[in-house]
Amino acid sequence: MELIKQIKDAEQQAKDIAEKAKQDSGSLLEEAKKQRTDLLKQSQQSRIKAVDEAVSKAEQDGKAQADKIAQTGSEAVSSLKAACSQKIQASVGKVLSRLQQT
């Protein structure tokens, strides 16, 4: 009789251990899922931040290049105006001279 009671106690302890193991594994699984979700959120935020920084840098670089091109174009226009100014004045002088002769 004592042996049967010990066997039943041992069985109950085994069931209790198995139940606790199930609960512990469920808790560990939930914790692992939560950590995975947190890591995914962090990596998503990092990716968004990196993209935003890259876009911002590209905008700044593009603006700097556009400003440089505009400056170069403005300088080229000024240079052409200066170079052509003398030729324009000479041509106007010739036209006026011919008009006065007629």
C-alpha positions as CSV (number, residue, x, y, z in Angstrom):
1,M,0.0,0.0,0.0
2,E,2.8,2.4,0.9
3,L,4.5,1.6,-2.4
4,I,1.3,2.4,-4.4
5,K,1.0,5.7,-2.5
6,Q,4.7,6.5,-3.3
7,I,4.1,5.7,-7.0
8,K,1.0,7.9,-7.1
9,D,2.9,10.7,-5.4
10,A,5.7,10.2,-7.9
11,E,3.2,10.3,-10.8
12,Q,1.7,13.5,-9.4
13,Q,5.1,15.1,-9.0
14,A,5.9,14.1,-12.6
15,K,2.6,15.6,-13.8
16,D,3.3,18.8,-11.8
17,I,6.9,19.0,-13.2
18,A,5.5,18.5,-16.8
19,E,2.8,21.1,-16.3
20,K,5.4,23.6,-14.8
21,A,7.7,22.9,-17.8
22,K,4.8,23.6,-20.2
23,Q,4.1,26.9,-18.4
24,D,7.8,27.8,-18.3
25,S,8.2,27.0,-22.0
26,G,5.1,29.0,-22.8
27,S,6.5,32.0,-20.9
28,L,9.8,31.7,-22.6
29,L,8.1,31.5,-26.0
30,E,6.1,34.6,-25.3
31,E,9.2,36.4,-24.0
32,A,11.1,35.4,-27.1
33,K,8.3,36.6,-29.4
34,K,8.2,39.9,-27.5
35,Q,12.0,40.3,-27.9
36,R,11.7,39.5,-31.6
37,T,9.0,42.0,-32.1
38,D,11.0,44.7,-30.2
39,L,14.1,43.9,-32.3
40,L,12.1,44.1,-35.5
41,K,10.7,47.5,-34.4
42,Q,14.1,48.8,-33.6
43,S,15.6,47.6,-36.9
44,Q,12.6,49.2,-38.7
45,Q,13.2,52.5,-36.9
46,S,16.9,52.3,-37.7
47,R,16.2,51.6,-41.3
48,I,13.7,54.6,-41.5
49,K,16.3,56.8,-39.8
50,A,19.0,55.8,-42.2
51,V,16.8,56.4,-45.2
52,D,15.7,59.8,-43.8
53,E,19.4,60.8,-43.3
54,A,20.3,59.6,-46.7
55,V,17.5,61.6,-48.3
56,S,18.4,64.6,-46.3
57,K,22.0,64.4,-47.3
58,A,21.0,63.8,-51.0
59,E,18.8,66.9,-50.8
60,Q,21.6,69.0,-49.4
61,D,24.1,67.7,-51.9
62,G,21.6,68.3,-54.8
63,K,21.0,71.8,-53.6
64,A,24.7,72.5,-53.3
65,Q,25.2,71.2,-56.8
66,A,22.3,73.2,-58.2
67,D,23.6,76.4,-56.5
68,K,27.1,75.7,-58.0
69,I,25.6,75.1,-61.5
70,A,23.5,78.3,-61.2
71,Q,26.6,80.2,-60.1
72,T,28.6,78.8,-63.0
73,G,25.8,79.7,-65.4
74,S,25.5,83.2,-64.1
75,E,29.3,83.7,-64.4
76,A,29.2,82.4,-68.0
77,V,26.3,84.7,-68.9
78,S,28.2,87.7,-67.4
79,S,31.3,86.7,-69.3
80,L,29.4,86.4,-72.6
81,K,27.7,89.8,-72.0
82,A,31.1,91.4,-71.3
83,A,32.7,89.7,-74.4
84,C,29.8,90.6,-76.7
85,S,29.3,94.2,-75.3
86,Q,32.2,95.6,-77.3
87,K,31.1,93.8,-80.5
88,I,27.5,95.1,-80.0
89,Q,28.7,98.6,-79.5
90,A,30.9,98.4,-82.6
91,S,27.9,97.0,-84.6
92,V,25.6,99.7,-83.4
93,G,28.1,102.3,-84.3
94,K,28.4,100.9,-87.9
95,V,24.6,100.7,-88.2
96,L,24.2,104.3,-87.0
97,S,27.0,105.4,-89.3
98,R,25.4,103.8,-92.3
99,L,22.0,105.2,-91.4
100,Q,23.5,108.7,-91.2
101,Q,25.1,108.3,-94.6
102,T,21.8,107.5,-96.2
